[in-house]
C-alpha cells in the first residue's frame, strides 16, 4: 500500500520526491530511480500520470497491488497540502 508522497516543488515542478509505503517494486531497487525520473514534471494529475506511465512502459517496472493512479494520487495530494 502506498502511504504518501513527500514532495518538494519549485515553480510548479517536482524538484524532489520520496514515495513511502508498504509495497514491492520489481525489479527491486527501482523505486528511487522512479522518484528521480519524475524530477522536473509539472505537478498535476495528467502530467504526473503520463510521466509515471511512460517510465513504467520504458523500464518494465511492476508494483503488485499498487497501480499507477495510486502514485499519481499521492503526488497530487502532497502538492495540495
CORHU-V908668 format. One line per field, one symbol per residue. phi: phi as a letter, one per 20 degrees, with the letter a starting at -180 (. if undefined). burial: I if it has 9 or more other C-alpha atoms within 8 Angstrom, else O. A space follows every 10 residues. Layout:
phi = ???
burial = ???
This chain:
phi = .eeacecdcc lmdfebbcec rdbdccffne ffffgffegn ffebgfffff ffffffffdm fcbgncegff fgfffffffe f
burial = OIIIIIIOIO OOIIIIIIII OOIOIIOOOI IOOIIIOIIO IIIOIOIIIO IIIOIIOOOO IOIOOIOIOI IIIIIIOIIO O
